[in-house]
C-alpha cells in the first residue's frame, strides 16, 4: 500500500471541483504508464512517503523572510480543499494558476540550505540511526528540486494544479 502525494498540471478551465470527478481524473493518471509519461512530460510530480516531512521542512520557512506570508504552505498541502461525501476520504486539493505562481516563486526564492538548517535536524532524527545527515539531506534536496521544477514549469504554462493524496 502506498502513501503518496500526486500532483497534476492542467488548464484551470478543464477542472471540475467535484470530488467524484477529481477522483476519476486523478485516478486515471495514477496508472503506472500514464504517470510515468506525465512525469517525463513535466505535467505531473509525486512524492512517496516523504511529503508530510517535506511540508514540515517548508514550515521552517515561516521563520525566514521568504515564507512569512504563508507561501510555504502551498507546495504540499496548500490550496482549495475538495471534500468527498464519505468520512475518511482524503480531500483533493486545487491550486488556481495565480496560487501556482506564488508556490513557484516561493520554491525559487527560498534557500534550501536555510530551510535545512532550520528544520533538517528534526527530519534526520525520524530516519533513525544508520542514516547519515548528508544522505537524508540529499533526499529532501531532490524532492525540493523536483517540486520547484514542476511548479515553475506549471506556472510558466499558466496552468492550475490538482493534488491527490493516496493512502
Sine and cosine of phi, psi and omega as CSV:
sin_phi,cos_phi,sin_psi,cos_psi,sin_omega,cos_omega
0.00,0.00,0.72,-0.69,-0.04,-1.00
-1.00,0.01,0.19,-0.98,0.04,-1.00
-0.58,-0.82,1.00,0.06,-0.23,-0.97
-0.75,-0.66,0.51,-0.86,0.21,-0.98
-0.96,-0.29,0.78,-0.63,-0.06,-1.00
-0.84,-0.54,0.81,-0.58,0.01,-1.00
-0.89,-0.46,0.63,-0.77,0.05,-1.00
-0.72,-0.70,0.71,-0.70,0.09,-1.00
-1.00,0.01,0.69,-0.72,-0.04,-1.00
-0.40,-0.92,0.45,-0.89,0.10,-1.00
-0.88,0.47,0.74,-0.67,-0.06,-1.00
-0.86,0.51,-0.56,0.83,-0.02,-1.00
-0.92,0.38,-0.29,0.96,-0.01,-1.00
-1.00,0.02,-0.16,0.99,-0.10,-1.00
-1.00,0.00,0.70,-0.72,0.17,-0.98
-0.94,-0.35,0.84,-0.55,-0.03,-1.00
-0.99,0.14,0.89,0.46,-0.01,-1.00
-0.78,-0.62,0.81,-0.59,-0.11,-0.99
-0.84,0.55,-0.71,0.70,-0.03,-1.00
-0.89,0.45,-0.67,0.75,0.03,-1.00
-0.91,0.42,-0.71,0.71,0.01,-1.00
-0.89,0.45,-0.61,0.80,0.03,-1.00
-0.88,0.48,-0.69,0.73,0.03,-1.00
-0.93,0.37,-0.71,0.70,-0.01,-1.00
-0.87,0.50,-0.76,0.65,-0.03,-1.00
-0.97,0.25,-0.60,0.80,0.01,-1.00
-0.88,0.47,-0.66,0.76,0.02,-1.00
-0.89,0.45,-0.54,0.84,-0.02,-1.00
-0.99,0.11,-0.14,0.99,0.00,-1.00
-1.00,0.07,-0.18,0.98,0.13,-0.99
-0.80,0.59,0.69,-0.73,-0.12,-0.99
-0.78,0.62,-0.79,0.61,-0.07,-1.00
-0.91,0.41,-0.66,0.75,0.03,-1.00
-0.90,0.43,-0.72,0.70,-0.02,-1.00
-0.88,0.48,-0.69,0.72,0.01,-1.00
-0.89,0.45,-0.65,0.76,0.04,-1.00
-0.90,0.43,-0.65,0.76,0.01,-1.00
-0.94,0.33,-0.58,0.81,0.10,-1.00
-0.86,0.50,-0.73,0.68,-0.02,-1.00
-0.89,0.46,-0.60,0.80,0.00,-1.00
-0.98,0.21,-0.17,0.99,0.01,-1.00
0.99,0.15,0.24,0.97,-0.01,-1.00
-0.96,-0.28,0.17,0.99,0.08,-1.00
-0.54,-0.84,0.37,-0.93,0.09,-1.00
-0.45,-0.90,0.43,-0.90,0.06,-1.00
-0.48,-0.88,0.44,-0.90,0.10,-0.99
-0.73,-0.68,0.82,-0.57,0.07,-1.00
-1.00,-0.04,0.69,-0.72,0.11,-0.99
0.88,0.47,-0.65,0.76,-0.18,-0.98
-1.00,-0.02,0.10,0.99,-0.09,-1.00
-0.94,0.35,-0.56,0.83,0.07,-1.00
-0.90,0.44,-0.78,0.62,0.08,-1.00
-0.88,0.47,-0.52,0.86,0.05,-1.00
-0.90,0.45,-0.65,0.76,0.08,-1.00
-0.87,0.49,-0.67,0.75,0.04,-1.00
-0.88,0.47,-0.62,0.78,0.04,-1.00
-0.90,0.44,-0.69,0.72,0.04,-1.00
-0.91,0.41,-0.50,0.87,0.04,-1.00
-0.86,0.51,-0.48,0.88,0.05,-1.00
-0.88,0.48,-0.38,0.93,0.02,-1.00
-0.92,0.38,-0.28,0.96,0.04,-1.00
-0.87,0.49,-0.35,0.94,0.03,-1.00
-0.99,-0.12,0.02,1.00,-0.01,-1.00
-0.93,-0.37,0.45,-0.89,0.01,-1.00
-0.83,0.55,-0.56,0.83,-0.07,-1.00
-0.94,0.35,-0.30,0.95,-0.10,-1.00
-0.86,-0.50,0.08,1.00,-0.11,-0.99
-0.93,0.37,-0.28,0.96,0.02,-1.00
-1.00,-0.03,0.19,0.98,0.05,-1.00
1.00,0.06,0.02,1.00,-0.02,-1.00
-0.91,0.43,-0.31,0.95,0.02,-1.00
-0.88,0.47,-0.39,0.92,-0.02,-1.00
-0.96,0.26,-0.37,0.93,-0.19,-0.98
-0.94,0.35,-0.70,0.72,-0.14,-0.99
-0.86,0.51,-0.56,0.83,-0.08,-1.00
-0.96,-0.28,-0.93,0.37,-0.13,-0.99
-0.98,-0.20,-0.20,0.98,-0.10,-1.00
-0.96,0.28,0.45,-0.89,0.04,-1.00
0.72,-0.69,-0.09,-1.00,0.00,-1.00
-1.00,0.08,0.85,-0.52,-0.03,-1.00
-0.99,0.15,0.66,-0.75,0.06,-1.00
-0.85,-0.53,0.96,-0.27,-0.09,-1.00
-1.00,0.01,0.47,-0.88,0.11,-0.99
-1.00,-0.02,0.08,-1.00,-0.03,-1.00
-0.97,0.24,-0.48,0.88,-0.07,-1.00
-1.00,-0.02,0.50,-0.86,0.09,-1.00
-0.95,0.32,0.52,-0.86,0.08,-1.00
1.00,0.09,-0.12,0.99,0.07,-1.00
-0.99,0.13,0.81,-0.59,0.07,-1.00
-0.92,0.40,0.61,-0.79,0.03,-1.00
-0.96,0.30,0.36,-0.93,0.23,-0.97
-1.00,0.03,0.32,-0.95,-0.03,-1.00
-0.78,-0.62,0.69,-0.73,0.00,-1.00
-0.88,-0.48,0.74,-0.67,0.15,-0.99
-0.88,-0.48,0.88,-0.48,0.07,-1.00
-0.92,0.39,0.34,-0.94,-0.04,-1.00
-0.79,0.61,-0.64,0.77,0.02,-1.00
-0.90,0.44,-0.62,0.78,0.02,-1.00
-0.94,0.35,-0.59,0.81,0.08,-1.00
-0.87,0.48,-0.67,0.74,0.03,-1.00
-0.88,0.48,-0.64,0.77,0.03,-1.00
-0.91,0.41,-0.66,0.75,0.04,-1.00
-0.89,0.45,-0.68,0.73,0.01,-1.00
-0.89,0.46,-0.67,0.74,0.02,-1.00
-0.89,0.45,-0.68,0.73,0.04,-1.00
-0.86,0.51,-0.76,0.65,-0.05,-1.00
-0.90,0.43,-0.48,0.88,0.06,-1.00
-0.97,0.24,-0.65,0.76,-0.13,-0.99
-0.99,0.10,-0.48,0.88,-0.09,-1.00
-0.97,0.26,0.61,-0.79,0.05,-1.00
-1.00,0.07,0.88,-0.47,0.03,-1.00
-0.87,0.50,-0.64,0.76,-0.01,-1.00
-0.88,0.47,-0.62,0.78,0.05,-1.00
-0.92,0.39,-0.66,0.75,0.08,-1.00
-0.86,0.51,-0.73,0.69,-0.05,-1.00
-0.89,0.45,-0.66,0.75,0.02,-1.00
-0.87,0.49,-0.63,0.78,-0.04,-1.00
-0.98,0.18,-0.58,0.81,-0.12,-0.99
-0.81,-0.58,-0.18,0.98,-0.07,-1.00
-0.89,0.46,-0.68,0.73,-0.03,-1.00
-0.84,0.54,-0.60,0.80,0.03,-1.00
-0.91,0.43,-0.65,0.76,0.02,-1.00
-0.92,0.39,-0.63,0.78,0.03,-1.00
-0.87,0.50,-0.62,0.79,-0.03,-1.00
-0.89,0.45,-0.51,0.86,-0.02,-1.00
-0.96,0.28,-0.31,0.95,0.01,-1.00
-0.98,0.19,-0.36,0.93,0.05,-1.00
1.00,0.08,0.07,-1.00,-0.03,-1.00
-0.91,0.42,0.46,-0.89,0.02,-1.00
0.99,-0.11,-0.22,0.98,0.04,-1.00
-0.98,-0.17,0.84,-0.54,0.07,-1.00
-0.97,0.24,0.60,-0.80,-0.02,-1.00
-0.83,0.56,-0.65,0.76,0.00,-1.00
-0.87,0.49,-0.59,0.81,0.03,-1.00
-0.93,0.36,-0.68,0.73,0.02,-1.00
-0.91,0.41,-0.70,0.72,0.00,-1.00
-0.86,0.51,-0.65,0.76,-0.03,-1.00
-0.91,0.40,-0.53,0.85,0.07,-1.00
-0.88,0.47,-0.75,0.66,-0.03,-1.00
-0.95,0.31,-0.53,0.85,0.08,-1.00
-0.89,0.45,-0.64,0.77,0.03,-1.00
-0.92,0.40,-0.68,0.73,0.07,-1.00
-0.86,0.52,-0.71,0.71,-0.01,-1.00
-0.88,0.48,-0.70,0.71,0.01,-1.00
-0.90,0.45,-0.69,0.72,-0.01,-1.00
-0.90,0.44,-0.70,0.71,0.03,-1.00
-0.90,0.44,-0.68,0.73,0.02,-1.00
-0.86,0.50,-0.73,0.69,0.03,-1.00
-0.87,0.49,-0.72,0.70,-0.02,-1.00
-0.88,0.48,-0.77,0.64,-0.05,-1.00
-0.92,0.39,-0.63,0.78,0.02,-1.00
-0.90,0.43,-0.71,0.71,0.01,-1.00
-0.88,0.47,-0.70,0.71,-0.01,-1.00
-0.91,0.42,-0.68,0.73,0.02,-1.00
-0.90,0.44,-0.67,0.74,0.00,-1.00
-0.89,0.46,-0.52,0.86,0.04,-1.00
-0.99,0.10,-0.08,1.00,0.01,-1.00
0.94,0.34,0.46,0.89,-0.06,-1.00
-0.99,-0.13,0.26,-0.97,0.11,-0.99
-1.00,-0.06,0.12,-0.99,0.07,-1.00
-0.79,-0.61,0.68,-0.73,0.17,-0.99
-0.91,-0.42,0.72,-0.69,0.02,-1.00
-0.90,-0.43,0.65,-0.76,0.12,-0.99
-0.82,-0.58,0.56,-0.83,0.07,-1.00
-0.87,-0.49,0.93,-0.37,-0.08,-1.00
-0.99,-0.17,0.81,-0.59,0.01,-1.00
-0.82,-0.57,0.00,0.00,0.00,0.00
